């Protein structure tokens, strides 16, 4: 079914040269999120999304359909820096603009309260709405890095792959599962990264430590390869991959040591 949908989508919306015919952020996001473009068309769609963001001063112009996927798509395409620029904007339209206006929940409209203090509408103006709050998905899955492994339902096995960026120096997130609490916390001071991880009983986790050099990573005060609960380690190009059994761990290492 996906193949047929993709074929119909490309026939209708992709030009012979691989250009998406609908030049909006949401159109690019949906095409990328749902695997509707590939090859040159995927590259051109990604480039177009980045250009649209640049033209808007790195502000989003998406609505209910595109916003939940925007930061995920950017991060998964290797442009986490752009995702963080969106996340940390404080002027309109942005999530933190709402915070600067006193919000403690996410609004239905980016300008539910305008810069001059007036309201978007007196009659229809929700200040606790779900769609734009979907940025929380990005915060859990990419900033804190807690990700479901689809081969193991219910977080029997899962991935923790944090992607630090922007001006953030500290992040903590926890997720209650049927096995117990998964926790991911990282803290950056100078060129040092410390990360705490909790893996519930009867589960396992694949952890990716960003910008790490395997011989210099400690778990507590023990070299990583000799730490209890560590089943295997592997040095990858830009990170260290670690397979963990259940337990609580604290890792530390110098960033960018490679």
C-alpha positions in Angstrom: 0.0 0.0 0.0 2.8 2.4 0.9 4.4 1.7 -2.5 1.2 2.6 -4.3 0.7 5.7 -2.2 4.3 6.8 -2.9 3.9 6.2 -6.6 0.7 8.2 -6.8 2.2 11.0 -4.7 5.3 11.2 -7.0 3.1 11.2 -10.1 1.0 14.1 -8.8 3.5 16.2 -6.8 7.1 15.5 -7.9 8.4 17.1 -11.2 10.6 15.0 -13.6 13.6 16.9 -12.2 12.8 15.8 -8.6 11.2 19.1 -7.3 8.3 19.0 -4.9 5.6 21.1 -6.5 4.1 22.4 -3.3 6.7 24.9 -1.8 5.7 24.9 1.9 7.3 23.7 5.0 4.5 21.3 5.8 4.6 19.7 2.3 8.3 19.0 2.6 7.9 17.7 6.2 5.1 15.2 5.2 6.9 14.0 2.1 10.1 13.3 4.2 8.4 12.0 7.3 6.3 9.3 5.5 9.0 8.2 3.1 7.2 9.5 0.0 10.4 10.8 -1.7 13.7 9.1 -2.3 17.0 9.7 -4.2 17.3 13.2 -5.8 13.7 14.1 -4.9 14.5 13.4 -1.2 17.6 15.5 -1.4 15.9 18.4 -3.1 13.0 18.3 -0.7 15.3 18.4 2.3 17.2 21.3 0.7 13.9 23.1 0.0 12.8 22.7 3.7 16.1 24.2 4.9 15.8 27.1 2.4 12.2 27.8 3.6 13.4 27.9 7.2 16.2 30.3 6.3 13.8 32.5 4.4 11.5 32.6 7.5 14.4 33.5 9.8 14.4 30.0 11.2 10.8 30.2 12.3 8.1 27.6 11.6 5.2 28.3 9.3 3.6 24.9 9.9 0.2 24.2 11.5 -1.5 21.2 13.1 -0.4 18.7 10.4 3.2 19.6 9.9 4.4 20.9 13.3 4.5 17.5 15.1 7.0 16.1 12.6 9.1 19.2 11.7 11.9 18.8 14.3 11.9 15.0 13.9 12.4 15.3 10.2 15.2 17.8 10.5 17.0 15.8 13.1 16.7 12.5 11.2 18.0 14.2 8.1 21.2 15.2 9.9 20.2 18.8 10.6 19.8 18.7 14.3 21.2 22.2 14.5 18.3 23.6 12.5 15.9 21.7 14.8 17.4 23.3 17.9 17.2 26.8 16.2 13.5 26.2 15.9 13.1 24.8 19.4 14.9 27.7 21.1 13.4 30.7 19.2 11.8 33.2 21.6 10.0 35.5 19.2 6.8 34.9 17.3 6.0 32.3 16.0 7.7 29.8 18.3 7.1 27.7 21.4 9.2 29.9 23.6 7.3 33.0 22.4 4.4 31.5 24.3 6.6 31.0 27.3 7.6 34.7 27.2 3.9 35.6 27.2 3.5 33.6 30.5 2.3 30.3 29.0 2.5 27.1 31.0 0.7 25.1 28.3 0.7 25.1 24.5 -1.8 27.3 22.7 -4.1 26.5 19.7 -2.7 29.5 17.8 0.9 30.7 17.7 -0.4 34.2 18.5 -3.1 33.2 21.0 -1.9 36.3 22.9 -0.3 38.8 20.5 2.8 40.8 21.1 0.7 43.8 22.1 -1.2 41.8 24.7 -4.4 41.4 22.7 -6.0 38.0 22.1 -6.3 36.2 18.8 -10.0 35.6 19.5 -12.3 36.1 22.4 -14.6 33.3 21.3 -12.4 30.5 20.1 -8.9 30.4 21.5 -7.7 27.3 23.4 -4.7 27.8 25.6 -4.2 24.1 26.2 -4.0 22.4 22.8 -2.4 19.1 21.7 -0.9 19.6 18.2 1.8 22.1 18.8 2.7 20.4 22.1 3.9 17.5 20.0 7.3 19.1 20.2 7.5 17.0 23.4 8.0 13.9 21.1 11.2 15.5 19.8 12.3 16.4 23.3 12.0 12.8 24.5 13.2 11.0 21.4 16.0 13.2 20.2 17.0 15.7 22.9 16.9 13.1 25.8 17.2 10.3 23.2 14.7 7.8 24.6 13.5 5.8 21.5 11.3 2.7 21.1 12.9 -0.4 19.5 10.0 -1.5 17.3 11.3 -5.1 17.3 10.6 -5.3 21.1 7.1 -4.1 22.1 6.5 -2.3 25.3 10.2 -1.2 25.8 11.5 -4.7 26.5 14.5 -3.4 24.6 15.0 0.3 23.7 17.4 2.9 22.4 18.9 5.9 24.2 20.5 8.2 21.7 20.7 11.8 22.9 21.5 14.6 20.4 22.8 17.6 22.4 22.7 20.9 20.6 21.9 24.6 20.7 22.6 26.3 24.0 21.2 23.4 26.1 23.7 22.2 28.7 21.4 19.9 30.7 18.5 17.7 29.9 16.6 15.1 31.9 13.6 12.9 30.9 11.9 9.8 32.3 9.3 7.5 30.9 7.2 5.0 32.8 6.9 1.7 31.1 5.3 -1.7 32.0 8.8 -2.8 33.1 9.6 0.3 35.2 11.1 3.8 34.7 13.5 4.6 31.8 15.6 7.6 32.5 18.0 9.7 30.5 19.9 12.7 31.8 22.9 14.5 30.3 24.9 17.5 31.5 27.6 19.4 29.7 30.2 21.4 31.5 33.0 23.0 29.5 34.2 20.1 27.3 32.9 17.3 29.6 29.7 15.3 29.2 28.1 13.4 32.1 25.2 11.1 31.4 22.9 9.1 33.8 20.8 6.3 32.5 18.3 4.0 34.1 17.4 0.7 32.5 14.4 -1.1 34.1 14.5 -4.8 35.3 14.2 -7.5 32.6 15.0 -5.0 29.8 18.1 -4.0 27.8 19.1 -0.7 26.2 21.3 0.3 23.3 23.0 3.5 24.3 24.8 5.9 22.0 27.3 8.3 23.6 27.7 11.3 21.3 31.2 12.6 20.4 32.8 10.0 22.7 36.2 8.2 22.5 35.8 4.7 23.9 39.1 4.4 25.9 38.2 7.7 27.7 34.7 6.8 28.8 34.1 6.0 32.4 31.1 4.4 34.1 31.4 5.7 37.6 35.1 5.5 38.2 35.6 2.4 36.1 36.6 2.2 32.4 33.5 1.6 30.3 34.6 -1.8 29.0 35.0 -3.2 32.6 31.8 -1.8 34.1 29.2 -4.1 35.5 26.1 -4.4 33.4 27.8 -3.4 30.2 27.4 -6.3 27.7 29.3 -4.8 24.8 30.9 -1.6 23.5 31.8 -0.4 20.0 33.5 2.7 18.7 31.6 4.2 15.8 32.6 7.2 13.7 31.1 10.0 15.9 29.8 8.0 19.0 30.3 5.0 21.2 27.6 2.3 21.1 27.0 0.4 24.4 24.6 -2.5 25.1 23.4 -2.3 28.7 21.5 -4.6 31.0 19.2 -3.4 33.7 20.5 -1.0 36.3 21.5 2.6 36.9 24.6 4.0 35.2 26.6 7.2 35.2 28.9 7.9 32.3 31.5 10.7 31.9 34.0 11.6 29.2 35.6 14.5 27.4 33.6 15.7 24.4 35.2 15.5 21.0 38.1 13.5 22.1 38.5 11.6 18.8 
